[in-house]
Amino acid sequence: MGSEERNTNPNRTVITVVTRNPTQRETGDACLVVIYGDDMGRRIPLNAEPLVVGRSSKCDVQIDQESVSRNHCRVLLSGKSYTIRDLGSTNG
């Protein structure tokens, strides 16, 4: 993670909220986009099946970054929205 200080406080939760509504032109298939590291720009399509994201080769989506835990999070469809659930990640 370079010179960034790693969050090691297990009682701290960081939440990112996007408040701008997308325009008609911006909408499309849901996906995750890697925004850091060697895979920056990689798009991971989402569908109705839950996915586990992490460094482990057993994960549905493998991201080989020190900042990603072996089993980092689960992404699942809840109604018309996706939910990301932390799986006890300790790397951010």
N, C-alpha and C positions, 0 to 999 in steps of 0.2 A: 504494500500500500504506500510505498515511498515514504515521504516525510509526514504523512498524515498520522495522527494519533488514533490508535484503535480503541473503540468503545468496548471496555471489558466489564462494564457495570451491567449485571444480568437484570437489574430492576429498571433499566432505562429502555424505553421503546421510542424509536424514531418513526414518525409517520409523515409521509409525503402526500399532499393533497393537490390534485390538479383541479383548478376551478373554472378554467375556460372551457366552454362547450364547443365541441368540434362542429365545423360547418359540414354541410352535405358532402362536399368534395373530399373532406378529410376522413369520413367514415369508411369502414371496410371491415375485412376480417380481423378479428382480435389476434394480437400477437404480443410477445415480449421482445424487447430489443436490448441487446447487450450494449451498455454505454461506457464500458471501461475495459482496457486490456487488449490482448491480441485479437480477440473475437469482436471488437467494437463494430457495431452495425449489424451483427448477426441477428436475424429475425427468427423467432421461434413461434410458429403458428399455434393458436389455442383452439380447442374444440370442446366438445361436451365431456370428454374423458379427463379425469384428474391427472395431473402430472406432478412428479417429484423432481425438483431442481436441486442440484448439488454437484460436488466434485466426484463422488463415487461413481464407478462404472455401472453400478446397479440402478442409478437414477434414470428416469425417463429423459431428462435433459441434463447433460453433463457440461459443466463450465469449469475449466481448469484454471482457477484463479485462487491465490492464497486467501483472498477476502471472502471466498465462498466455502461454507462448511460442507462436510461430506454429504449430509442430508439437510439442505438449507431450508427449503420451503415446499409447500404443496399448493398448486394452483387448481382451483376447481370452479366449475360453473354453478352459480346459485341463482336460479331464476334467469334473469336477463343480464346478470352481472357476474364478473369473476371475482373470487375471493382468494387472497394469498394468505396462507397460514404458516407462520414460522414453526419450524420443527425443532426448536431448541438450538438454533444456530448460535455460534459464539464468535463468528468472524465479521459481524456487521449486518 
